Amino acid sequence: MMPDSVELQVPFTSLMDAIASLGLEDKLKLLELLEAQIADAEDDLLEHDPTMLAEVAEARRAYRAGEYQTLQDYIADRSEQAS
């Protein structure tokens, strides 16, 4: 049975050289892939960050207690301040 994946150890400079040799279309595909993987990694970090979890819990508590401002009220307040 063949393994599902193979891990390779590639020197970073070799990887950079390989990327430099790619055409624009392949570089754009690689950029999309990297951006998606970075976003996923950042999401994972935020989901487990104690500070972020505490801020989300506090925001939910404030919302349940009615301590929030609607977008319409915010816009109205900003309009009044500008005048």
C-alpha positions in Angstrom: 0.0 0.0 0.0 1.3 3.5 -0.9 1.5 6.2 1.7 -0.9 9.1 1.5 1.8 11.7 1.6 5.6 12.1 1.4 7.6 14.7 3.4 10.6 16.1 1.7 13.4 18.1 3.3 14.2 20.9 0.8 16.7 23.6 1.6 15.0 27.0 1.6 17.4 28.4 -0.9 16.5 25.6 -3.3 12.9 26.3 -2.8 13.4 30.0 -3.5 15.3 29.1 -6.7 12.5 26.8 -7.8 9.9 29.5 -7.2 12.0 32.1 -9.1 12.0 29.7 -12.1 8.2 29.5 -12.2 6.1 31.4 -14.7 3.7 34.1 -13.5 0.6 31.9 -13.6 2.2 29.3 -11.4 3.5 31.9 -9.0 0.0 33.3 -8.7 -1.3 29.8 -8.0 1.3 29.4 -5.3 0.5 32.8 -3.8 -3.2 31.8 -3.6 -2.3 28.5 -1.9 0.1 30.2 0.6 -2.4 32.9 1.4 -5.1 30.3 2.1 -2.8 28.2 4.3 -1.7 31.3 6.2 -5.3 32.4 6.8 -6.2 29.0 8.1 -3.1 29.0 10.4 -4.0 32.4 11.7 -7.6 31.3 12.3 -6.4 28.3 14.2 -4.1 30.5 16.4 -6.9 32.9 17.1 -9.3 30.2 18.0 -6.9 29.0 20.8 -5.6 32.4 21.9 -6.7 33.0 25.5 -6.8 36.8 25.0 -9.0 36.4 21.9 -11.3 33.9 23.6 -11.7 36.3 26.6 -12.5 39.2 24.2 -15.1 37.1 22.4 -16.7 36.0 25.7 -16.8 39.6 26.9 -18.4 40.7 23.6 -21.1 38.0 23.9 -21.8 39.0 27.5 -22.2 42.6 26.5 -24.5 41.7 23.6 -26.7 39.6 25.9 -26.9 42.5 28.3 -27.9 44.8 25.6 -24.7 46.8 25.8 -24.2 47.4 22.1 -24.9 50.0 19.4 -26.5 49.2 16.1 -24.8 50.1 12.9 -27.6 52.6 12.1 -27.1 54.3 15.5 -23.3 54.4 15.0 -23.8 56.0 11.5 -26.3 58.5 12.9 -23.9 59.5 15.8 -21.0 59.9 13.3 -23.2 62.1 11.1 -24.1 64.3 14.0 -20.4 64.6 15.1 -19.5 65.7 11.5 -22.0 68.5 11.5 
